[in-house]
Each structure stands twice: as structure tokens, then as C-alpha cells.
Amino acid sequence: MKNREILKKLFGYLKGSRRYFALSILLAVLTVALTLFVPVLTGLAVDEIAGEGMVNFKGVIDIIAVIIVSSALNAFLQWLMSVINNRVTYSIVRKIRIEAFEKIQKLPLEYIDAHPAGDIVSRVIADVDQFADGLLMGLTQFFSGVMTIAGTLIFMAVINVKIALVVVLVTPLSLFVAAFIAKRTHSMFTLRSETQGEQTAYIDEMTSGKNIVAAFGQEDAVIEKFDEINDRLNAATLRAVFYSSITNPATRFVNSLVYAGVALTGALSIGGGFTVGRLTSFLSYANQYTKPFNEISGVVTELQNALVCAGRIFEIIEEAPERADDESAVKVSLDRGDVEIEHLSFSYDKSKKLIEDFNLSVKKGQRVAIVGPTGCGKTTLINLLMRFYDADSGKICLEGVPIKKMTRENLREGYGMVLQETWLRHGTVKENIAFGKEDATDEEIIAAAKAAHAHSFIKRLPQGYDTVISEGGGMLSQGQKQLLCIARVMLTSPPMLILDEATSSIDTRTEMRIQKAFASLMKGRTSFIVAHRLSTIREADVILVMRDGKIVETGNHKELMAKHGFYEQLYNAGLPNKAAKS
């Protein structure tokens, strides 16, 4: 995203804060006016004491009093301007974060799968913070600096046009130096932000998989990889900061030339109405004139970084959301749970075929087990049933209605999902079970936990159902976390179920009880079971054997074993007893 586009979007966010922004500019004008008024008073005070034996003490005291009052008022207005700028900045940041988070909830699963979670988090947190710092500096110093430059030029021109021309002629050199350096630091800050996102993603990945890293003894390799990323981030940061830090001393050198030129020209011009007091005022203006260039050069550097960070977060906000439901989309009653799949084709990479011409008919209450080697399309089929992805061709129908003509909310309300990978959020056990039904009563939550055989271990927790668990389940065992996920589905009691290795992390004894609970839950409900354990497959009404995206065999366990086909090969190889995920 180009800087012009980013700035255009930023001004769009200022619409809701126009009054505060206008007030900030007004305060900037007032503070600059008061700042420029002081050198005039200083010059007058110098002229009151310039002549020998002609010191006007009363005049000097009066001028000093006005200077004190002006300075105090200026300080108050600058404080008020800072408060308003903070309000404007963090109001914009709040809106951007809200939009970014809301967009993440609307993004297709395809985008989430293709981007590391840590990089997305880095954009919403770190990049927005960097952007806020740059924007705040811009609001605080940029406008004040520009007005100070314009104001001092006017005051200097009023005092002495010739000396003012000296200042104006040297000014473009300062601007050229700042622009030259800033233009070359943009790509450096872009590289730094991208590397920072990569580092955040790696830290998140390795932290979440710490037990696997330790189990395989890969600590040293992980540290080595982190050091490599960290070294690249360090190099990118040092390079960006080094080149951007040249701006300030370079502009200071040019500004010193301006000051020296003013001092020399002014000293030679004393007389003929140009007094020492006026020269004093002029030198103060020359100093105030050059100071904003130093500040603006720093602001430009920060703004370059801020624009890079803003561009990264706007990329998420501008990303195309999940395709909206059709205007004609309807809400269908899913009491029966009949599923028809006709000539379905889909692949993640369009150059590599996955599911082709897939057909399936499932009637109400049937338990359909889906088995096959890793990568054959089992989990992909589940993603298509839930419309996490849309099929390339063909259609899936529920109750005779194509799912593309149903609202996604309606479709997903009809399914309850228990996955091999458990997901629990920070909160109480009760809140995690009630995640899909927040208005559930305590009695309903407890009943669901009992049905999932989770009640007994929950009661042993320090605060029972009110025990707070951290993100991911904290110190709970994998089996206990899985039981909570099962209880969450049992509470919602949906008309259809999707169980993707739902009991893979539970011991055999607990699994037997869970299977009984599932048998009760699945009674009269259409169920899709992605499983490898023989116990789960035996109980299925229909087993779909998949290979290379196609159904190669169907039937129950006995029928398939009697065919002596691919299913028998899987069974004899022991694959059905392994917990794997396609």
C-alpha cells in the first residue's frame, strides 16, 4: 500500500474527531503566536538597557512581567494541546484495532491458514503501537513546527527583509537533506516491521509447542533459529535507525549555517534603525526558525515508520472478507439432518487436484465414519461441510437446500464440532463449557459435563466450575481439555455432529464411557466421524474409505473386511488404530 493511500485512509479516521483536530490546530496557532511574541519582548527589553546610563528599570520589569504571563499561558495551552492530541491519536488507534479485530473474525479460513498467527498478532498490537507513537509525534510537533517556520519568516521579514532573504535562500538545503534521507529509510523500516512480525510468529509457534520441542531435544536448534531471526531484526533495526538518525545532525549543520549567516548579516546591518534589540529578536527567530526543521526531520523519520506499520495493519483491514451470504440466502430448519453431496471438487492449490467428483448421500441419524491415509481429504471434506472453504464445483445440500443458499450462521448452528486440537480460552471452566450457549444455566452446564464424564475431575479443581484456566487449558491434561470440548458440544445439542479424532487424547477406559455418551448424543442425529481408532469405526453405520480425494469403498466394518480391498489393507496395516489427522 502506497503512502498516499495510507494517508488518505488516516484522514478518513479523523472524520469522527474533526472538532478536536480543529481545536488542536487552533491551539497550535496560539502557542506559536505566544512563542514568537516573546522574542519581540526580549528585543524591546534589550533596547531599554542598551544605552549607557539609560536603563529603564520600570520598562524592563513591565516587559518581564508580560513575558512571564505569556510563557505561563503558552505552557498551559501546550499541555491542553497534548491532551487533545492524545485523545485524537488513541481514538484513531482504538477504531483501527476494533476494525482489524472485527475483520479477522470475518476473514476466510484460507487467509488465516496462509498467515502465521504471530504475524497477525504483531500487526494488531506492535504495529499499531508504533503507528500511534508516530502519529502522536506528528500531531504534536509537525503542525506546530510548520506554523513556527511560517510565523518566524513573517516576523523576520517585518524586522528586516534583507536578512530574512538570507534565511529563505539557505532553507531548501535543509529540506533537501531531510527528504533525501527519509526517502531511503522507508524500505529499511518496512524490512524491520516484516522481520519483527516474523520473530513474533516464531516466538508464538515455539512457545505453544514447547513440550514437542523438549520431547525431541530441539532446544538448541530453536534457539539457533531464533538467534538468526533476531540478528536479522537487529541488523535491520540498526540500519534503519542509523540512516534515519543522520537526518537530525545533518539538518542541524545546515541550520547552524543559517544562524551564522543571520548573525553576520545582522551585525553588519546595525544602525539606521536596526538596533541591537532587533538583532537579538532576529537571532531568537533564526533559532526558532531552524529548531522546527530538526524536530520535523525527527518527525518525518517516525512518520515513515508509522506509515509502514499503518500499511501492514491496513492490509488486514482492506483484505477481502469471507464472501457474504447471498441476498436470497434462507434460514433452513435442520431437524432431519439429510446431507447430499453431488459432484464435489475442491483443491487448495488449483494446480494440484485433491477432491474430485465426490458424491455422497447421508440420511438422518446415520453415523458416517471417514477413514483413509493422511492427505486423502478427510478434514478437507469437513471444512467444506462447514463452509470454511467453498467448493470449486459441485454442491452440498442440507435438507435438499444447497448450503451456498443458506446463511453461514444457520449452517454452522446445525453442527457441533469436536476436534483433535482442543481450544480453550482464558476464563472459568463454566465459561468455556458455555462458550456456544452463553445463556445456559448452571444446571444445564453441569448436566452437559456429567454427560461428557467431565464432572468428576471438574469438582476436584480448586474452585470447581469457577476455576480459572489459562489460554489453551493451562495445567489440565490433554484428555481433560478434550472432555471440556465435548461437554461444550453436548450443551448446545446440535442436530448434526462432526467429530474429528474427538477421543484421540482420552484413555481407553474414559473413551468407552465417552462412546456411550456419544451414542446417546448421536441418536437420531447425522454424524460425521473422522477417526482412526477401530472402536469408533466399528460403531459407524457407514464407513467411507477415501483415497486421493475420492471414495473408493463404502459399507460397514464387516462388509468392507469381506471385500478384501483397501480398507482391509488399512486395517491389517494398523492404520485405523493410530491417531493421525489429515
N, C-alpha and C positions, 0 to 999 in steps of 0.2 A: 504494500500500500504506500503510495507516494505521500510526501509531507503535505502537499496541498490538500489532498483528500482527507488526511488526518486532521488538519487544522479546520477544514470545513465541518467535519463531524464534531469537533470540540466546540465550535461556535454554536452548533445545534444544541449542545448540552447547556449552553449559557442562557438559553431562552427562559428557563424557569427561574433564573437568578438575575434577570435584567436590572431590576431595581437596585439590588446590592452591587452589581457590577458598575452601574452608572454612579452610585454613591461612592464607590471606590475610586473611580476616575475623578470625581469632584474633589474628594479628599486629597488625591494626588496633586491636583492643581493647587489647592490651598496650601499644602505642605511645601510644595516647590516655591510658591509665591512668598511664603514666610521665610523659607531658606534663602531666597535671593534678596529678600528685603534686608537681612542682617548685614551683608557687606556694604550696602548703601549707608546704613547707620554707622558702621565701623569707619568708613571713609570720612563721614561728617565729624566723628569723634576725633579722628587724626587731625583733620583741619582745624579743630578747636584748640589743639595744643601744638600746632606746627610752628607758630611764630614765637620768637624769644620774648619771654615776659608777657606773653599774650594768651596764657592758658585760661580758658573759660570753664572753670570748675563746675558751675551750675549747669552749663550746657552739656558738659561731658556726663555729669550724673544723670541728667534727664535722658540722654541718649542711652546710657547703660540700663536705665530702668525699662525703657522701651524694648531694648534687646532682650532683657530677662523675660519680660512678659511675652514677647514674640516667640522666644525659644521654648518657653513652657507650653504655650498654645500649640506650637509645632509638634512638640513631643506627644501631647495628648492626641492630636489629630493623626499622627503616625501610628500610635497604639490602636486607635479606633480603626484605621485603615487595615492594620494587620489582622484585627479581629474579623473584619468583614471579608478580607481575602481568604482567611482560613475557612470561614463559613462557605464561601463560594466554591473553594477548591474541594473541600470534603463533601459538599453537596453533590458536586460532579462525580467525585470518586464513588460515592455511595450509589449513584444512579448507574454508573458503569459496572460496578460489581454486581448489582442486582440484575442488570441486563445480561451480563456474562453468565451468571449462575442460572438464570432462567433459560438462556439459550442452551446451556449444557444439558438441561433437562429435556430440551426439545430436539437436540441433535440426534441424527440417526445413529444406531449402534455401529454402523460402518465407520463413522468418524472416530468414535471412542476407541474402537478396536485398532485403528490405524495410528493413534497418537498415544504416547506414553502418558499415564495418569499424572506423573510427577511434572511433566512439562505443562500440562493444562493447569495444575495447581500453581506452578511457578508464574504463569501468566496472570492468573486471577489475584494472586497475593503479592509476589515480589515485584512483578512488572507494574502493577497498579500503584504500589507504594513508590517506586522510582518515578513513575509518571506524576504522582501527587507532589513529590518534592520539587520536580522541575516546574510544574505548573504554578505552585505556590511561589517559587522564586521569580517566575516570570511575571505573575500578577503583582508581586510586592516591589520588584526592582525595575522591571522593563519599562512600564508606563511612566513611573517617576523619573527614570533615567532619561527617557526621550523628552519629557516635559522640561527637565532641568537643562538639557542641552539647548532646547529651543528658547527657554527663558533667558539663559545666560547670554546667548547670542544677541537677543533683543536689548538686554541691559548694556552689554558691551558696545553695541552699535550706537546706543544713545549717548554713552560716555565719550567714545572716540571711534569713529568709523574706520580709520586707517589701521589702528591696532586690531580691531575686530576682523579686518580682512586677513591679517596675518594668521589669526586663529583658523579662519574658514579655509584658507588655502592649504594648511597642513592637515586638516581633519580627514580628508579622503584617504590619506596614507594609513591612518589608524583603522578606518573601516575596512580597507583592503586587507590588512594583516589579519583582522579578526575573521572576515569572511573566508579568506584563503585557508586558514587553519580549520575553521568549523566545517567547511565543506568536506574536508578529508577525514574528519573524525567520525562522520556519520556511519560509514561502513564498519569502523572499528567498534563503535558502541553496539551496532547490530550483531556483530560476531560475539561480543561479550554477553549480550542478552540470550542469544541462542545457546551458547555454551553453559550459561547459568541454568537455563531450562533443562539441558541435558544432564547436568550434575544433580539437580533436584530430582529428576526422574530416576536416576541411578540410585540415589540415596533411598528414595521411596521403595524401589524394587528390592534392594538388598536388605533393607530393614524388615520389610514384610516377609522376606524369605530367609530370615536369619537362621532358623532351625535347619533348613536344607543346606545352606552354606556351611554350617558347622558339621552337619552329618557327612558331607562329602569332603571336609577338610579344605575348603576353598578360601579360607580367610585371607591368606597371603595373596592369592590371585585377585580377590575382590579389592583388597587394599591397593594392590598394584594398579588395577584398572582405575580406581578412584583417584590415585595419585596422578595418573596420566591425564584424566579429565581436569583435575584440579590444577595441574601445571598449565594446561591449555587455557583454562579460565584465568589463571594468574597472568600468563603472558598477554592474553587479550585485554585484560583489565589494565595492566601496566602500560601497554602500548596506547590504549585509548586515553588513559589519564595523562600519560606523558605528553602526547601531542596536544591534547586539549589544554594542559597547563602552560604550554608555551604562549598561548593567547594573551594571558594577563601580563607577563613581563614584557612581551613584545609591544603591546599597546601602551604600557607604562613608559617604555622608552620613547615612543612617539609623542606621548603626552608631555614628557619632560622637555622635549624639543619645543612643544607649543608654549610651555610655561617660560622657558628660557627666552624664546622669541618675544613673548609679551613683555617680559621684564626689561629686555634690552631696548625694544622699541619704545616702551613707556618711559624709561629713564631718559632717553634722548628727546622725548616729547614734552618733558616738564617745562612749564612756562606757557604764557599765552592762554591762561585759563585752565590749563591742565595741571592740577595740584597734586601734591604728594598723597593727599587723602583719596583723590580719584584713582591714582596709580595703585594705592592699597586696595581699593574696591575692585579695580580691574584685575589685579593679581589673584584676589579671592575668587572672582568669577572665572578666571582662567583655570584655577584649581578645581572649582566646582564643575566647570565645563568638561574637563578631562576625566574627572572621577567617574561619571556615569559610563564612559567608554570602558573603563576597567570592569565595572560591575556588569555592564551589558555583555562584555566578552565572556565573563563567567556564566551569565545567564544563558547566552547562546549555546555554550557547551552543555549546560544542564538541560536546555530545551532540546538539543539534539538527542541526548539520552532519553529524555521524556517522550519525544516523538517516536523513537524506536520502540520503547515499551508500550506506548499507546497503540502503535501499529500492530503489535503482537496481540494485544487484548481485543482490538477491533477486528482482527482476523477471525477470532472466535465469534464475536457478536455478528459479523457480516456473513458467517458461514450459513449456507442454506440449511434450514431446519428440516426435520423429518417431514416428508411430503404430507400436506394437510389432508384430512379426510375429504372425500368428495362432498360437494354441497348436497347431493342426493343421498348421502350415507344415512342408513337407518339403524335403529336400535332393535335388535332381534332377541326374542326370548330363547334362551339356550337350555331349556329344560330337558330336551331329548338328548342332545349331545351327538347327533349324527354328523359324521365327517366324511366328505367326499373329496378326493384329490384326483384331478384329471390332467394328464399330460404335462406334469410339472417339470420345469427345467430351471436350473439355477447354478451359478458358479461365482465365487468371489473374484477370481481373476478370469476375465472373459476369454483369455487365451488358453485357459486350462479347464476342460469340462469336469463337472462334478456330478450333479444330479441331472439326469436326462430322462425325459418322457416317463415320469414317475406317476403311477396310478395306484390308488388305494381307496377302499370303501370300508368305513368303520361304523357300526351300528351302536345305538345307545347301550351303555353298560358293558361293552366289550373292553377287555384288558388286552392291550396291544403291546407286546414286548418287541423292541427293536434291537437286533444284535448284528454284529459284524466287526471286522477288523478296524483298527484305528484309521480314521481318514475316509471312511466309506460314505459319510454323510449323515450319520445318526443325529448328532447335535445340530447340524445344519437344518435337518428336517424340523426339529423343534423350533429353531429360530424362525423358520418360515411359517409354522403353525401360529406362532405368537405375533407375526408380522414385525419382528425385529429387523428382518430383511424382506423385501418384496421379490417375488419370483420374477425371473426373466420372461417366462412364458408359462402358459397353463393357468390353472386356478385351483384354489382351495375353497370349499364350500362348507359352511356350518348350517345345519337345519335347511339345506338347499339354497342358502344365500351366499354368494361369493364374499369372502372376508374383506375384499377391497371395497365392497359396497356397504360395509358395516363401519361404525366408528371404532377406532382402536380401543377406546375406553371400554366400550361394550364388549369387544372381542376378548380383551385381557381380563375383564371381570369374570368371564366364563371359565378361566383356567386358574388352577392353583399349581404353583411350581415349587418343587424341592430339588435343589441342585447338589451336585457333589461338592462344589465350592460353597461353603457356608458364608453368609453375610449377616453380620450383626452390627448394630450401630451403638454408639455410646449412649447409655441410658439404663433404666432398670430392666430387669427380666420381664416384668409385666409390660413395659412399653414395647419391648422387642416382639413379644408374642402378639400384641395388639396392633402391630405396625400396619396390617392390612384392614383393620377394623377398629379404629381409634375410639369408637363409642361403646366398645364391648364392656360388659360388666365384669366385676371380679369373679363372679360365679362362672361366667362363660369362659374366661381365661383359664381358670383352674380346671374346668371340665376338659378343655382342649389339651391342657398339659397332662392331665391324667390319661386321656386317650392316646397321647403320644408317649406315654410312660416316662414323662419328664418330671412329674410332680414330686416324686420321692427325692431326687437329687436337688431340686429347687428348694425344697423345705430344709435341706441340710446347709444351704448357703447362709452366710451371716445374717442377712435381713430377708431371707426368703424371696418372695416375689418382688420386694422392693430393693433387692441388692443391685447396686450399680455395677455394670460391666463396661469395660472399655471397648473402644472400636475393635472389631474383629473377635470379640468374645473374651479377651483378657486371659485369665488363668483357667478357663473352662477347657475340658478336654475336647478333642475333635468330635467325639461321639456325643458329648453333652451339647455342643453347639448345633450339631445336626438335629438332635431331638428338639431343640427350641425352634429350629426352622420348620420341622414337621408340625409342631404344635401351632405355629403361626398359620399354616395352611389349613389345619383341622379347624381352627377357629372360624375362618371365612367360609368353609364348607362349600367350595365351588362345584358347579355341575360337571366339570371336566378336570382331569389331573394330568400333570406332566412330572414324571419322576426321573430325573437324570442321575443315576447312581445314588439315589437318595439314602440308601442304607450302607454305603461303602465304608463309612467310618465308624460303624457300630459293631460291637462284638456280637458273636453268633447268638448268644442267649438273648440279648436285647433285641437283636434283629428278628428273632422268632416272635417276640411279643409285638414288635412294630408291624410285622407282616399281618398279624391278626388285626391290629388296629387299621392298617391299610385295607384289609379285606372288607372290614365294616365300612370304612370311608368310601371305598370304590364301588360298593354295592349300588347298582343302578346308575353308575357314572362311567362315562367314557374315560379310559385311562391310557396314556402313552408312557411306557416304561422303557427308558434306555438303561439297560442293565447287562451285567456280565455274570453275576452270581447265578448259579444253577437253580437255587431255591426260588429266586424271583421269576426266572424264566418258566419253570415248571408250572407255576400257578397261572400263567397267562392263557387267555382264551385263544389268542392268535399270536404267532411269532413271525415277525418279518425279518428275514435274513437279507442283509444288504451287502452289496459288494460293488465298489466303484460307482456309487450313486444310484444303483438300481436294486430293485427287489429281485433276488434270484430264487428265493424259496419262501413259501408260506405254509402255515399249518401249526398244530400244537406240537409239543415236545415229542410225543410218541410217533406222530405222523412223519415228522421230519427225520427222526432217527431211522425210521423204516425205509426212507428214501435213499439212505446211504449217500447223501450228497454233501454239499459244502457245510451245512450245519453239523453233520456228523464229524467232519474234519475239524471244525472249530471245537466241538465237544471233546473229541479224543485228544486234541492238542492242549486241552485245559484252558483255552481262552475264556470260556464262559465263567470260569471261577476267578478270573483276575479282575481287579478294579482298574479299568482304564477308561479314558474319556476321549471320544472322537472330537 
